[in-house]
Each structure stands twice: as structure tokens, then as C-alpha cells.
Amino acid sequence: MLDKARILTYGYDAYVVRKGVAGSNGLGDHASDLLRDLTADRTSCNAPSRPLIFVAHSLGGLVCKLAIIQSRNNSDLVLCDIFRSAKGIIFMGTPHRGSWIAYWAKMIVSALALGKSMNVKLLDILRKDNQLLEFIQSEFASMIRGPQRDGSLEVKCFFEELPLCVLGKVVSKKSATFEGHDSISVHANHRDMVRFASAEENGFKRFLGELKKLLLKICKSNQQTRSDRS
């Protein structure tokens, strides 16, 4: 199953402090970049309707959610293909409801950034009272329940079991999970929960199991579509 999948990785500038010039993009900018870059890649490969499964860690999950929302609400029909093609999303320690650490991190960053360039937009979004964060959560929850999706977007949420040294748990189980959707633990801290040491780790086996279930569902759906057309 996995040998037929096309795997892409996506990175963005999430650095808050830089010795040179820090990026000024906010969450919305990163989401828009992801939407347009992914659409361009799929168009260049002549695969605009290929089913999509997203795997996102931490803040990347918020970027991913907002990109799908932007796709759904877009007047450009080409950009809408991302929303229509999204079949599954696996969140790894994503702070859907923010993180307590944002308050302390901003103070620490301000102290460390003397003489350096700083961009705190990405820290502000993690505040539990941030309006954009609340909007994304509300819109995404409504979207995966709505009639347009018909339950076709599967959501899996992994949360960290262990605290980071001194800091504690960066993202709580409550913030990392969605009510009514599968929540799975990984016996690791926020940083290491996506750094599996081997294929024998229970966390990796759980992740792979969920990924294979999503792929199987896509295969069955494609077979049913072909059967309906014949």
C-alpha cells in the first residue's frame, strides 16, 4: 500500500528569533504558501485530484488546518482541489486550543532577542485566548462535520505522554485532541514524539497502523467509484 504512495515533505520558517533577519510571516501566510505550493506541485505532476493524507506536527497542524479552510473558501477552483482531495489528517501534538507555554515563551524570547531580529506572530497564535486560533478550531470542526465532507475526512490525533525537562508537557491531551475523533498516545515528549528511533517503537507502530487504515479506506473508496462507473 505505502509503496504506491507519493510522499512530500513541506517546511516553513518557524524561527521566532534569528541572528540575521527573522521572517515576518504569520500563520495565515504560511497556510497560503502551503496551499499554493502543494497545488502547483500537483498541477505540474498532472495529479490535481489525487487523494491527500496530511501528517502534521505541532504548529504545522495549525498551518495545515488553515490551508484546508482556505482551500474550501477559495474562489479559485484549482486551489479548491486541495479541500476536495483531502481524505485524512494525522495531527501529532498539535495545539488546537493553544498551549500554556506561549505566555512564558514570549517573555523568554524577548529576553534572548536583544540585538537580534524577532518575530513573535507564531507565539501569539498559541495563546489560548487568540481569536485566530479559536476561528480555525471552530471552522475546522464545522467543516469535518458538514455535509460537504460527508465524513470523508478522517482525523487522527496523537498526544505526548511525557513532559519536556523543566518545561513539562508542551501541549496537553485536551488541546491535542478532537472530541469525537480518535486520540492516540505516544510515549515521548513533544519534541521526540515524531523522532522514532526504530520501526519497533510502539509509537511508530501506532502511527503506521493509523496511516495504513487511512490508505485502505482510500483504496476501498476508489474501488467503489470504479465499480459504480462500470
C-alpha positions in Angstrom: 0.0 0.0 0.0 2.7 2.5 1.1 4.9 1.7 -1.9 2.3 3.3 -4.2 2.0 6.5 -2.2 3.7 9.7 -3.3 5.4 11.3 -0.2 6.1 15.0 0.0 7.6 17.0 2.9 7.0 20.7 3.5 8.9 23.1 5.6 8.3 26.7 6.6 10.2 29.4 8.6 9.0 28.8 12.1 12.0 30.5 13.8 11.0 33.2 16.2 14.5 34.6 16.8 17.3 35.0 14.2 20.7 36.4 14.4 20.1 38.0 11.0 16.6 38.9 9.8 13.6 37.0 11.2 10.8 36.1 9.0 7.6 38.2 9.3 5.1 35.7 8.0 2.2 34.8 10.3 0.2 31.6 10.3 -2.1 32.7 7.5 0.8 33.4 5.3 2.3 30.0 5.9 -1.0 28.3 5.3 -1.5 30.2 2.0 2.1 29.3 0.9 1.4 25.6 1.7 -1.9 25.7 -0.3 -0.3 27.3 -3.4 2.9 25.3 -3.3 1.1 22.0 -3.0 -1.4 22.9 -5.7 1.5 23.9 -8.0 3.3 20.6 -7.4 0.2 18.5 -8.0 -0.6 20.5 -11.2 3.0 20.0 -12.5 2.7 16.3 -12.0 -0.8 16.2 -13.6 -2.3 14.9 -10.4 -4.7 17.6 -9.2 -7.3 15.2 -7.9 -5.0 12.6 -6.2 -6.3 11.8 -2.7 -4.3 13.5 0.1 -3.3 12.5 3.6 -1.6 15.1 5.7 0.7 14.4 8.6 1.5 17.4 10.7 3.4 18.0 13.9 2.8 20.8 16.5 2.3 24.2 14.9 2.4 22.6 11.5 -1.1 21.1 12.3 -2.5 24.6 12.6 -0.9 25.6 9.3 -2.4 22.5 7.7 -5.9 23.1 9.1 -5.9 26.7 7.9 -4.7 25.8 4.4 -7.6 23.3 4.0 -10.0 26.0 5.2 -8.5 28.5 2.8 -8.9 25.9 0.0 -12.6 25.3 0.8 -13.4 29.0 0.8 -11.3 29.9 -2.3 -12.9 31.4 -5.4 -10.1 29.7 -7.5 -11.4 26.3 -8.4 -7.9 24.9 -8.8 -7.0 25.8 -5.3 -10.3 24.2 -4.1 -8.9 20.8 -5.2 -6.9 20.5 -2.0 -10.1 20.6 0.1 -11.8 18.2 -2.2 -8.9 15.8 -2.3 -8.1 15.8 1.5 -9.1 12.3 2.8 -7.2 12.2 6.1 -5.1 14.2 8.5 -2.9 12.9 11.3 -2.1 15.5 14.0 1.0 14.9 16.1 0.9 17.1 19.2 -1.0 19.9 17.5 -2.1 22.6 20.0 -5.7 23.0 18.7 -6.6 25.0 21.8 -3.3 26.7 22.3 -0.5 26.0 24.8 0.2 27.4 28.2 3.9 27.7 27.2 3.1 30.5 24.8 2.9 33.0 27.7 6.3 32.1 29.2 8.0 31.6 25.8 7.2 35.1 24.7 8.9 36.6 27.8 11.9 34.3 27.4 12.2 35.1 23.7 12.0 38.8 24.4 14.9 38.5 26.9 17.0 36.4 24.5 16.4 38.5 21.4 18.4 41.6 22.5 20.3 42.7 19.4 18.6 40.1 17.2 15.6 40.1 14.9 12.4 38.7 16.3 9.0 37.5 15.0 6.5 36.7 17.7 3.5 36.2 15.5 3.8 32.4 15.7 3.9 32.6 19.5 0.9 34.9 19.7 -1.2 32.4 17.9 -0.6 29.8 20.6 -2.2 31.9 23.3 -5.4 30.2 24.5 -7.3 33.5 24.0 -6.1 34.1 20.5 -9.1 34.9 18.2 -7.5 33.4 15.0 -6.8 30.1 16.9 -10.4 30.0 18.0 -11.6 30.8 14.5 -9.5 28.0 13.0 -10.7 25.5 15.6 -14.4 26.4 15.0 -14.2 26.5 11.2 -12.3 23.2 11.0 -14.6 21.4 13.5 -17.6 22.7 11.5 -16.0 21.6 8.2 -15.4 18.0 9.2 -18.9 17.7 10.4 -20.5 19.5 7.5 -22.5 17.8 4.7 -19.8 18.8 2.1 -17.4 16.4 3.7 -19.9 13.6 4.4 -17.5 12.1 6.9 -14.8 11.6 4.2 -12.1 13.5 6.1 -10.7 11.2 8.7 -9.0 12.9 11.7 -6.4 11.2 14.0 -4.8 12.9 17.0 -1.6 11.8 18.7 -0.7 13.4 22.0 2.5 13.3 24.1 2.7 11.2 27.2 6.0 12.6 28.6 7.0 16.1 29.7 10.0 18.1 28.4 12.7 18.5 31.0 11.8 21.6 33.2 9.1 22.8 30.9 6.6 19.9 31.3 4.1 18.9 28.7 4.1 21.5 25.9 0.7 20.5 24.6 -1.9 19.0 26.9 -4.0 16.0 25.8 -7.1 18.2 25.9 -5.5 20.7 23.4 -4.0 18.0 21.2 -7.2 16.0 20.6 -10.6 16.4 19.0 -13.8 15.4 20.7 -15.4 12.5 18.7 -12.2 11.6 16.9 -9.5 9.0 17.6 -6.8 10.1 20.1 -3.7 8.1 20.5 -0.8 8.5 22.9 2.9 8.4 22.1 5.3 7.5 24.9 7.6 10.5 24.3 7.8 14.3 24.9 6.6 16.9 22.4 9.9 17.1 20.5 10.6 13.3 20.3 7.1 12.2 19.5 7.9 12.4 15.8 11.5 11.2 16.1 11.1 7.5 16.2 14.3 5.6 17.0 13.2 2.4 15.2 10.3 0.7 13.5 9.9 -1.4 16.6 8.8 1.5 18.8 5.1 1.3 19.9 4.6 4.9 18.9 5.7 4.2 15.4 3.6 1.1 15.1 0.5 3.1 16.2 1.3 5.8 13.7 1.8 3.3 10.9 -1.3 1.4 11.8 -3.4 4.6 11.6 -1.8 5.6 8.3 -2.5 2.2 6.8 -6.1 2.4 7.8 -6.4 5.7 6.0 -4.8 4.3 2.9 -7.1 1.2 3.0 -10.1 3.5 3.2 -9.0 5.4 0.1 -8.3 2.2 -1.8 -11.8 0.9 -1.0 -13.4 4.2 -2.0 -11.5 4.2 -5.3 -12.6 0.6 -6.0 -16.2 1.6 -5.2 -16.0 4.5 -7.6 -14.7 2.4 -10.4 -17.4 -0.2 -9.7 -20.1 2.5 -9.8 -18.8 3.7 -13.2 -18.7 0.3 -14.8 
